[in-house]
Amino acid sequence: MFIVSTLGLEEEYQAMLKEKCPQYQVEHVKDLSVLTGEQLAKTEVLFTYGYDMQPQLVEQMKNLRWVHSGQAGIDAMPKHLLDEMGVFVSNSRGINSVTIAEYVICMLLNLERNTYRFYEAFKQHKWDMETHLDEVMDKKLTILGMGKVGLEVAKRAKGFDMEVTGVNLVPVSSEYVDHVFTTGHMKEAVSDCDYLVICMPLTEETHHMVDKEFLSHMKASAVLMNVGRGPIVKTEDLVDVLRNKKLRMAILDVLEEEPCPADSPLWEVDNLIITPHIAGDRQKSYMPRMMRILTDNLNKYPDFDRMENPVNIKLGF
């Protein structure tokens, strides 16, 4: 069996893979483009982040049966092609859910406590006695997408006595959620929230879901935070809403275009905070958690029914 990894695993993780799955030999390459036509044709299993899966290369992978993504998102993959080929896809969702949830709470507290303003004052040698503070207790938080990340956000938000509303494709029951809506009632769910956190995957349905019309249903005092995927939010509409103060603040860890272009209008919006896609990245736990899912699934191959984190390729998550 020919197994290919384009995950760029460091030596210690290549060794871990060999130790945990000694029955398999894995070919580690930079990306799919370096493989010959013969190698592509005989590849049965692929470990990847998806960015190197150009359709013209995947079409040559006639024996491909399983693709595992080293991250939660699979929007970089040619989903329709994989569906046509009958390829089983799994991902690494959940490995950074705690990290992202901590980011969300950190940013909310930073915003309400105005920590960033005091830090700026400190750098300017100013003793700030003018900036006011608030608290998150009793504030209304709406979470779009109640997967593993959304549930971890809800869990922490309830620890701060927030009122939590969860929105999902199908109803999700959780002790940490006070109100549950399906995506068909999304606008009702966001109309009265103080904070809106987007944790949804990118699909055809969620692409530019948050546009000017969507944002018009939110309170001008509300805060929007996106830790899902950048293209869920229509950038030009968000910029217009923020500039006209129809939204208090936006916090974006993901953008439609990354890195943020030098000429992007986002740089000039004063009620906006951007971080460089680090909410669920750069933490020490990422690779060990990802490798645990990958090796467990490889040891279960080809029993797809037992594998962790199967992806519905038609839905895109």
C-alpha positions as a LaTeX table, in Angstrom:
\begin{tabular}{lrrr}
\hline
Residue & $x$ (\AA) & $y$ (\AA) & $z$ (\AA) \\
\hline
Met1 & 0.00 & 0.00 & 0.00 \\
Phe2 & 1.35 & 3.42 & $-0.98$ \\
Ile3 & 0.77 & 6.13 & 1.69 \\
Val4 & 1.78 & 9.75 & 1.10 \\
Ser5 & 2.10 & 12.60 & 3.62 \\
Thr6 & 2.46 & 16.23 & 2.60 \\
Leu7 & 1.98 & 17.45 & 6.17 \\
Gly8 & 5.64 & 18.47 & 6.47 \\
Leu9 & 6.06 & 16.44 & 9.65 \\
Glu10 & 9.21 & 17.08 & 11.62 \\
Glu11 & 11.48 & 14.11 & 12.31 \\
Glu12 & 10.05 & 13.45 & 15.77 \\
Tyr13 & 6.53 & 13.12 & 14.36 \\
Gln14 & 7.70 & 10.99 & 11.45 \\
Ala15 & 9.29 & 8.74 & 14.07 \\
Met16 & 6.07 & 8.76 & 16.10 \\
Leu17 & 4.10 & 7.71 & 13.04 \\
Lys18 & 6.52 & 4.86 & 12.40 \\
Glu19 & 6.39 & 3.76 & 16.04 \\
Lys20 & 2.59 & 3.88 & 16.34 \\
Cys21 & 1.93 & 2.31 & 12.93 \\
Pro22 & 4.95 & 0.04 & 12.25 \\
Gln23 & 3.01 & $-2.02$ & 9.72 \\
Tyr24 & 2.92 & 0.89 & 7.26 \\
Gln25 & 5.57 & 2.74 & 5.27 \\
Val26 & 4.77 & 6.42 & 4.67 \\
Glu27 & 6.29 & 8.49 & 1.88 \\
His28 & 6.94 & 12.04 & 3.16 \\
Val29 & 7.06 & 14.65 & 0.38 \\
Lys30 & 6.81 & 18.43 & 0.17 \\
Asp31 & 3.60 & 18.38 & $-1.89$ \\
Leu32 & 1.78 & 16.26 & $-4.44$ \\
Ser33 & 3.40 & 18.00 & $-7.39$ \\
Val34 & 6.73 & 16.23 & $-6.74$ \\
Leu35 & 5.19 & 12.79 & $-7.24$ \\
Thr36 & 5.42 & 11.03 & $-10.58$ \\
Gly37 & 2.31 & 9.98 & $-12.45$ \\
Glu38 & 3.00 & 6.39 & $-11.41$ \\
Gln39 & 3.25 & 7.38 & $-7.73$ \\
Leu40 & 0.05 & 9.41 & $-7.90$ \\
Ala41 & $-1.77$ & 6.53 & $-9.52$ \\
Lys42 & $-0.80$ & 4.06 & $-6.79$ \\
Thr43 & $-1.43$ & 6.39 & $-3.81$ \\
Glu44 & $-4.11$ & 4.82 & $-1.63$ \\
Val45 & $-3.89$ & 7.06 & 1.47 \\
Leu46 & $-3.03$ & 10.77 & 1.69 \\
Phe47 & $-2.25$ & 12.90 & 4.75 \\
Thr48 & $-2.43$ & 16.58 & 3.86 \\
Tyr49 & $-3.65$ & 20.06 & 4.78 \\
Gly50 & $-5.38$ & 20.14 & 1.40 \\
Tyr51 & $-3.65$ & 23.12 & $-0.21$ \\
Asp52 & $-1.63$ & 20.95 & $-2.59$ \\
Met53 & $-4.63$ & 18.97 & $-3.87$ \\
Gln54 & $-4.93$ & 20.51 & $-7.31$ \\
Pro55 & $-7.73$ & 18.75 & $-9.23$ \\
Gln56 & $-5.42$ & 17.79 & $-12.12$ \\
Leu57 & $-3.23$ & 15.89 & $-9.65$ \\
Val58 & $-6.08$ & 14.30 & $-7.70$ \\
Glu59 & $-7.64$ & 13.07 & $-10.94$ \\
Gln60 & $-4.53$ & 10.94 & $-11.47$ \\
Met61 & $-4.94$ & 9.28 & $-8.05$ \\
Lys62 & $-7.08$ & 6.42 & $-9.33$ \\
Asn63 & $-6.50$ & 4.23 & $-6.26$ \\
Leu64 & $-7.09$ & 6.92 & $-3.63$ \\
Arg65 & $-9.37$ & 5.63 & $-0.87$ \\
Trp66 & $-8.75$ & 7.86 & 2.15 \\
Val67 & $-7.65$ & 11.45 & 2.75 \\
His68 & $-6.95$ & 12.74 & 6.25 \\
Ser69 & $-6.70$ & 16.49 & 6.84 \\
Gly70 & $-4.20$ & 17.75 & 9.39 \\
Gln71 & $-6.62$ & 20.54 & 10.27 \\
Ala72 & $-10.36$ & 20.91 & 10.74 \\
Gly73 & $-11.06$ & 22.79 & 7.52 \\
Ile74 & $-11.27$ & 20.98 & 4.19 \\
Asp75 & $-12.30$ & 23.97 & 2.05 \\
Ala76 & $-8.96$ & 23.84 & 0.19 \\
Met77 & $-9.72$ & 20.34 & $-1.08$ \\
Pro78 & $-11.55$ & 19.59 & $-4.36$ \\
Lys79 & $-14.60$ & 18.32 & $-2.48$ \\
His80 & $-16.82$ & 17.61 & $-5.49$ \\
Leu81 & $-14.06$ & 15.59 & $-7.14$ \\
Leu82 & $-13.39$ & 13.57 & $-3.98$ \\
Asp83 & $-17.12$ & 12.92 & $-3.69$ \\
Glu84 & $-17.27$ & 11.67 & $-7.28$ \\
Met85 & $-14.27$ & 9.42 & $-6.66$ \\
Gly86 & $-15.87$ & 7.97 & $-3.51$ \\
Val87 & $-12.92$ & 8.91 & $-1.33$ \\
Phe88 & $-13.38$ & 8.73 & 2.45 \\
Val89 & $-12.27$ & 11.95 & 4.17 \\
Ser90 & $-11.49$ & 12.54 & 7.85 \\
Asn91 & $-10.14$ & 15.62 & 9.58 \\
Ser92 & $-8.53$ & 16.83 & 12.79 \\
Arg93 & $-11.40$ & 18.82 & 14.23 \\
Gly94 & $-11.25$ & 19.25 & 17.98 \\
Ile95 & $-7.48$ & 19.46 & 18.32 \\
Asn96 & $-7.58$ & 23.24 & 18.79 \\
Ser97 & $-11.10$ & 23.71 & 20.17 \\
Val98 & $-9.86$ & 24.56 & 23.67 \\
Thr99 & $-7.24$ & 26.96 & 22.31 \\
Ile100 & $-9.78$ & 28.81 & 20.16 \\
Ala101 & $-12.28$ & 28.94 & 23.03 \\
Glu102 & $-9.63$ & 30.47 & 25.29 \\
Tyr103 & $-8.87$ & 33.02 & 22.57 \\
Val104 & $-12.55$ & 33.99 & 22.40 \\
Ile105 & $-12.80$ & 34.52 & 26.15 \\
Cys106 & $-9.46$ & 36.33 & 26.23 \\
Met107 & $-10.60$ & 38.79 & 23.57 \\
Leu108 & $-13.97$ & 39.38 & 25.21 \\
Leu109 & $-12.33$ & 40.12 & 28.55 \\
Asn110 & $-9.71$ & 42.28 & 26.87 \\
Leu111 & $-12.45$ & 44.26 & 25.18 \\
Glu112 & $-14.65$ & 44.75 & 28.25 \\
Arg113 & $-11.74$ & 45.46 & 30.60 \\
Asn114 & $-10.12$ & 47.70 & 27.95 \\
Thr115 & $-6.78$ & 46.06 & 28.66 \\
Tyr116 & $-5.39$ & 47.01 & 25.27 \\
Arg117 & $-6.11$ & 50.69 & 25.92 \\
Phe118 & $-4.25$ & 50.63 & 29.22 \\
Tyr119 & $-1.32$ & 48.92 & 27.55 \\
Glu120 & $-1.18$ & 51.65 & 24.90 \\
Ala121 & $-1.35$ & 54.30 & 27.64 \\
Phe122 & 1.48 & 52.57 & 29.51 \\
Lys123 & 3.71 & 52.65 & 26.42 \\
Gln124 & 3.02 & 56.38 & 26.14 \\
His125 & 3.86 & 56.94 & 29.86 \\
Lys126 & 0.25 & 57.96 & 30.59 \\
Trp127 & $-1.74$ & 57.32 & 33.76 \\
Asp128 & $-5.20$ & 56.66 & 32.25 \\
Met129 & $-8.02$ & 57.70 & 34.59 \\
Glu130 & $-10.60$ & 58.24 & 31.83 \\
Thr131 & $-11.15$ & 54.83 & 30.25 \\
His132 & $-14.22$ & 53.02 & 31.56 \\
Leu133 & $-14.54$ & 49.28 & 32.22 \\
Asp134 & $-17.31$ & 46.73 & 31.98 \\
Glu135 & $-17.82$ & 43.03 & 32.64 \\
Val136 & $-19.06$ & 40.07 & 30.60 \\
Met137 & $-21.36$ & 38.75 & 33.32 \\
Asp138 & $-25.01$ & 38.63 & 32.17 \\
Lys139 & $-24.06$ & 39.68 & 28.65 \\
Lys140 & $-25.69$ & 37.77 & 25.78 \\
Leu141 & $-23.42$ & 35.63 & 23.66 \\
Thr142 & $-24.58$ & 33.98 & 20.43 \\
Ile143 & $-22.41$ & 31.25 & 18.92 \\
Leu144 & $-22.83$ & 30.35 & 15.26 \\
Gly145 & $-21.72$ & 26.74 & 14.87 \\
Met146 & $-22.02$ & 24.38 & 17.82 \\
Gly147 & $-19.32$ & 21.90 & 16.91 \\
Lys148 & $-16.41$ & 21.15 & 19.21 \\
Val149 & $-15.18$ & 24.76 & 19.20 \\
Gly150 & $-18.63$ & 26.24 & 19.79 \\
Leu151 & $-19.29$ & 23.91 & 22.71 \\
Glu152 & $-15.96$ & 24.79 & 24.33 \\
Val153 & $-16.74$ & 28.50 & 23.94 \\
Ala154 & $-20.16$ & 27.96 & 25.54 \\
Lys155 & $-18.63$ & 26.03 & 28.44 \\
Arg156 & $-16.25$ & 28.87 & 29.28 \\
Ala157 & $-18.85$ & 31.58 & 28.72 \\
Lys158 & $-21.17$ & 29.97 & 31.29 \\
Gly159 & $-18.28$ & 30.07 & 33.73 \\
Phe160 & $-18.54$ & 33.86 & 33.47 \\
Asp161 & $-22.34$ & 33.75 & 33.92 \\
Met162 & $-23.10$ & 34.82 & 30.37 \\
Glu163 & $-26.40$ & 34.06 & 28.63 \\
Val164 & $-25.51$ & 31.70 & 25.80 \\
Thr165 & $-27.42$ & 31.07 & 22.59 \\
Gly166 & $-26.26$ & 28.35 & 20.21 \\
Val167 & $-27.06$ & 28.20 & 16.50 \\
Asn168 & $-26.46$ & 25.03 & 14.54 \\
Leu169 & $-27.60$ & 23.15 & 11.46 \\
Val170 & $-29.32$ & 20.69 & 13.79 \\
Pro171 & $-30.26$ & 21.42 & 17.44 \\
Val172 & $-27.47$ & 20.75 & 19.94 \\
Ser173 & $-28.23$ & 20.00 & 23.56 \\
Ser174 & $-25.73$ & 21.25 & 26.14 \\
Glu175 & $-25.86$ & 22.27 & 29.78 \\
Tyr176 & $-23.85$ & 25.34 & 28.79 \\
Val177 & $-26.40$ & 26.67 & 26.29 \\
Asp178 & $-29.50$ & 28.57 & 27.40 \\
His179 & $-31.20$ & 28.90 & 24.01 \\
Val180 & $-30.89$ & 26.79 & 20.87 \\
Phe181 & $-31.74$ & 27.83 & 17.31 \\
Thr182 & $-31.30$ & 26.13 & 13.98 \\
Thr183 & $-29.65$ & 27.99 & 11.11 \\
Gly184 & $-33.09$ & 28.71 & 9.67 \\
His185 & $-33.68$ & 31.13 & 12.58 \\
Met186 & $-30.20$ & 32.64 & 12.61 \\
Lys187 & $-31.27$ & 36.28 & 12.30 \\
Glu188 & $-33.60$ & 35.93 & 15.25 \\
Ala189 & $-30.72$ & 34.46 & 17.25 \\
Val190 & $-28.38$ & 37.39 & 16.56 \\
Ser191 & $-30.87$ & 40.24 & 16.92 \\
Asp192 & $-30.41$ & 40.76 & 20.65 \\
Cys193 & $-26.89$ & 39.48 & 21.31 \\
Asp194 & $-24.09$ & 41.56 & 22.79 \\
Tyr195 & $-21.44$ & 39.31 & 21.23 \\
Leu196 & $-21.60$ & 37.13 & 18.14 \\
Val197 & $-18.91$ & 34.47 & 17.72 \\
Ile198 & $-18.65$ & 32.68 & 14.37 \\
Cys199 & $-17.33$ & 29.12 & 14.64 \\
Met200 & $-18.83$ & 27.70 & 11.45 \\
Pro201 & $-16.95$ & 25.88 & 8.67 \\
Leu202 & $-16.76$ & 27.35 & 5.18 \\
Thr203 & $-19.32$ & 25.80 & 2.83 \\
Glu204 & $-21.31$ & 27.01 & $-0.16$ \\
Glu205 & $-24.09$ & 27.97 & 2.26 \\
Thr206 & $-21.87$ & 29.89 & 4.71 \\
His207 & $-19.77$ & 31.74 & 2.11 \\
His208 & $-20.51$ & 35.49 & 2.58 \\
Met209 & $-23.33$ & 34.52 & 4.91 \\
Val210 & $-22.49$ & 37.52 & 7.10 \\
Asp211 & $-23.20$ & 40.38 & 4.72 \\
Lys212 & $-24.75$ & 43.81 & 5.07 \\
Glu213 & $-28.27$ & 42.41 & 5.25 \\
Phe214 & $-27.26$ & 39.91 & 7.96 \\
Leu215 & $-25.43$ & 42.59 & 9.95 \\
Ser216 & $-28.49$ & 44.87 & 9.81 \\
His217 & $-30.21$ & 42.49 & 12.24 \\
Met218 & $-27.58$ & 43.06 & 14.92 \\
Lys219 & $-27.54$ & 45.78 & 17.55 \\
Ala220 & $-25.22$ & 48.73 & 16.98 \\
Ser221 & $-23.73$ & 47.99 & 20.41 \\
Ala222 & $-22.88$ & 44.39 & 19.50 \\
Val223 & $-19.44$ & 42.87 & 18.88 \\
Leu224 & $-18.72$ & 40.38 & 16.08 \\
Met225 & $-15.88$ & 37.87 & 16.34 \\
Asn226 & $-14.87$ & 35.44 & 13.60 \\
Val227 & $-12.75$ & 32.42 & 14.50 \\
Gly228 & $-14.29$ & 30.18 & 11.82 \\
Arg229 & $-13.31$ & 30.94 & 8.24 \\
Gly230 & $-12.61$ & 34.34 & 6.70 \\
Pro231 & $-14.92$ & 34.15 & 3.64 \\
Ile232 & $-17.95$ & 33.60 & 5.88 \\
Val233 & $-17.88$ & 37.39 & 6.40 \\
Lys234 & $-18.18$ & 39.67 & 3.38 \\
Thr235 & $-15.31$ & 42.05 & 4.08 \\
Glu236 & $-16.55$ & 45.12 & 2.22 \\
Asp237 & $-19.91$ & 44.96 & 3.97 \\
Leu238 & $-18.32$ & 44.60 & 7.41 \\
Val239 & $-16.01$ & 47.55 & 6.73 \\
Asp240 & $-18.98$ & 49.71 & 5.74 \\
Val241 & $-20.97$ & 48.72 & 8.83 \\
Leu242 & $-18.02$ & 49.38 & 11.16 \\
Arg243 & $-17.16$ & 52.73 & 9.62 \\
Asn244 & $-20.77$ & 53.87 & 10.00 \\
Lys245 & $-20.73$ & 52.71 & 13.64 \\
Lys246 & $-23.61$ & 50.31 & 13.07 \\
Leu247 & $-21.57$ & 47.77 & 14.98 \\
Arg248 & $-19.54$ & 48.46 & 18.10 \\
Met249 & $-16.52$ & 46.35 & 17.24 \\
Ala250 & $-15.30$ & 43.39 & 15.21 \\
Ile251 & $-12.52$ & 40.97 & 16.12 \\
Leu252 & $-11.20$ & 38.90 & 13.24 \\
Asp253 & $-8.71$ & 36.08 & 13.51 \\
Val254 & $-9.53$ & 34.90 & 9.98 \\
Leu255 & $-9.83$ & 36.99 & 6.82 \\
Glu256 & $-11.01$ & 36.51 & 3.26 \\
Glu257 & $-7.44$ & 37.12 & 2.12 \\
Glu258 & $-4.47$ & 36.18 & 4.26 \\
Pro259 & $-2.07$ & 37.77 & 4.96 \\
Cys260 & $-4.06$ & 40.98 & 5.02 \\
Pro261 & $-2.99$ & 42.97 & 1.91 \\
Ala262 & $-1.12$ & 46.23 & 2.53 \\
Asp263 & $-3.82$ & 48.20 & 0.70 \\
Ser264 & $-6.75$ & 46.55 & 2.51 \\
Pro265 & $-9.28$ & 48.99 & 4.02 \\
Leu266 & $-9.28$ & 46.81 & 7.14 \\
Trp267 & $-6.07$ & 48.48 & 8.32 \\
Glu268 & $-7.85$ & 51.84 & 8.56 \\
Val269 & $-10.92$ & 50.78 & 10.58 \\
Asp270 & $-10.59$ & 52.02 & 14.15 \\
Asn271 & $-13.21$ & 49.74 & 15.74 \\
Leu272 & $-11.59$ & 46.55 & 14.51 \\
Ile273 & $-9.00$ & 44.17 & 15.96 \\
Ile274 & $-7.22$ & 41.66 & 13.73 \\
Thr275 & $-4.96$ & 38.80 & 14.76 \\
Pro276 & $-3.00$ & 36.74 & 12.17 \\
His277 & $-4.98$ & 33.47 & 12.24 \\
Ile278 & $-3.51$ & 32.35 & 15.55 \\
Ala279 & $-6.61$ & 31.55 & 17.63 \\
Gly280 & $-6.10$ & 27.83 & 17.12 \\
Asp281 & $-2.51$ & 27.68 & 15.99 \\
Arg282 & 1.07 & 27.82 & 17.29 \\
Gln283 & 0.25 & 26.07 & 20.56 \\
Lys284 & 2.42 & 23.13 & 21.66 \\
Ser285 & $-0.54$ & 20.76 & 21.85 \\
Tyr286 & $-1.48$ & 21.05 & 18.15 \\
Met287 & 0.85 & 18.46 & 16.61 \\
Pro288 & 0.59 & 15.81 & 19.37 \\
Arg289 & $-3.22$ & 15.98 & 19.20 \\
Met290 & $-3.24$ & 15.87 & 15.42 \\
Met291 & $-0.86$ & 12.90 & 15.40 \\
Arg292 & $-3.00$ & 11.03 & 17.93 \\
Ile293 & $-6.05$ & 11.20 & 15.62 \\
Leu294 & $-4.00$ & 10.37 & 12.52 \\
Thr295 & $-2.27$ & 7.32 & 14.00 \\
Asp296 & $-5.46$ & 6.00 & 15.63 \\
Asn297 & $-7.28$ & 6.26 & 12.31 \\
Leu298 & $-4.42$ & 4.69 & 10.37 \\
Asn299 & $-4.46$ & 1.71 & 12.70 \\
Lys300 & $-8.20$ & 1.32 & 12.01 \\
Tyr301 & $-7.80$ & 1.52 & 8.22 \\
Pro302 & $-9.68$ & 0.39 & 6.15 \\
Asp303 & $-12.54$ & 0.17 & 8.68 \\
Phe304 & $-13.93$ & 3.65 & 7.99 \\
Asp305 & $-16.89$ & 3.11 & 10.33 \\
Arg306 & $-14.53$ & 3.08 & 13.33 \\
Met307 & $-12.50$ & 6.10 & 12.35 \\
Glu308 & $-12.63$ & 9.36 & 14.29 \\
Asn309 & $-13.80$ & 12.62 & 12.71 \\
Pro310 & $-15.40$ & 11.43 & 9.47 \\
Val311 & $-16.29$ & 14.29 & 7.11 \\
Asn312 & $-19.53$ & 14.58 & 5.16 \\
Ile313 & $-17.91$ & 15.62 & 1.91 \\
Lys314 & $-21.24$ & 16.83 & 0.47 \\
Leu315 & $-21.83$ & 19.18 & 3.40 \\
Gly316 & $-18.18$ & 20.16 & 3.62 \\
Phe317 & $-17.65$ & 19.40 & 7.32 \\
\hline
\end{tabular}
